[in-house]
Amino acid sequence: MDVKECGYSLANLLPFKDSKDLTKCFLLQVANILLHYIKKTFDVKTKILDFHHPHQLLEGLDGFNLELSDHPESLEQLLVDCTDTLKYGVKTGHPRFFNQLSSGLDVVGLAGEWLTATANTNMFTYEIAPVFTVMETILLKKMYEIIGWGETEADGIFAPGGSISNLYGILVARYKQYPEIKRQGMTVLPCIVLFVSEQGHYSVKKAAAILGIGTDNVIEVKCDERGRMIPAELEKNILEAKRKGQTPFCVVATAGSTVFGAFDPLHAIADICETHRLWMHVDAAWGGGLLLSRNYSSKLNGIERANSVTWNPHKLMGVPLQCSAILIREKGLLEACNQMRAGYLFQPDKLYNVDFDTGDKTIQCGRHVDVFKLWLMWKAKGTCGFEAQIDRYMELAKYFYKVLKKKDNFKLVFDAEPEFTNVCFWYFPPRLKHIPKGCERDQELQKIAPKIKAQMIEEGTAMISYQPCGDKVNFFRMVFSNPATRRADVDYLIDEIERLGKDL
Ligand code: ABU
């Protein structure tokens, strides 16, 4: 049986009668398309992407038409569409994909995602997700232990990404201080303010906007030269806010900042939070994975004193997107804050222990199963496997730093060993090397990284991100979180930047 035989469509697949063989044939062909893609992804000779502009995709390319029709397409056409969807996408598991904090293609994680999609269930109750809800409690317990919390006192939930996890942290912080907000809303509150470093993630401001706190009430605390929050500045900002009649309620510390990979001094921040009775949330979306490394976990010393933590296994741990947890040190708060007791889902008189109906702790109703792929990967690697992978990223970052340091047409943003797997740098084309430091040179330098990246994307040879930051004009941010990357790929990237940039 072959789906290529004309006329086969959805109507010939299960659950329709006598369709077992065709269903098998169709799914095996989909699997073959994916296998081909996976093989290509890991081959450095493959382009990372075949770039097209949005209007080209909208207009349609070579038989790849994104428009939807009123009539069913054949199974054969669906297979072509699957192939084309991958063809025009970005191979984020490619050894030379350095663009995002989340990258790589973990085969076991992928298998987990397939299984999850096949099960197609919802995380709100044990009733319909018995295995997954229990798995979630086991994973959360593991994470509390790694942070240094006792399992009986802590609570948590997997959420759709780090921004939402940070939103939860701030939401629960506010609820803890002002439980009446749940019923009475913002009118019962004074002007509350929270603090985050100037290198903290933008999701903190977004959460403040969503929660009705307002972005003006997010106070940005100055950082040191490496992008770490300065505790004395935090203390100063808290006292200043109080003097102005504002009411501080929360500090968001960052463990692994997005651009510089900086770790805020958590013990010093915890001391200040204790003195002023403020909730301490740690955004360890990026850096949380480092807790699994005995060599590097000390960078997060003090995280055990946090009231809540965001930790994204889809970043450093390489779990397929998405997989993010919000962890709260005080049990019961998450549910008290969000519970609405929808009678049609959370009946108290079910046949099992309804503590496993975790859905009323969340701000969503339907919730995707994000835990199975993490659980399966943990089974496959063990904690030691994650540790080895993460230690290798740290070694690669040091290697990259050492190579760049020796090159006089590259300049590191920080002339010191990397704190994390982020390494920030500029490339100077020969013509810029003779322009003295200052405005004129900065104006030219600002244009270099975007031009190099644009060419890289058009040629599909590598992907790396860039950004300006404060008084620093556009610089590249190299980051290691891709298990396929080897030293040779790092050397390649440097040569590629030189090749594309030397005449700019
Ligand atoms: N904070 C979201 C991830 C940003 C990045 O991948 O560069």
Boltz pocket constraint, residues with backbone or C-beta under 6 A from the ligand:
constraints:
  - pocket:
      binder: B
      contacts: [[A, 99], [A, 100], [A, 101], [A, 102], [A, 162], [A, 201], [A, 258], [A, 465]]
      max_distance: 6.0
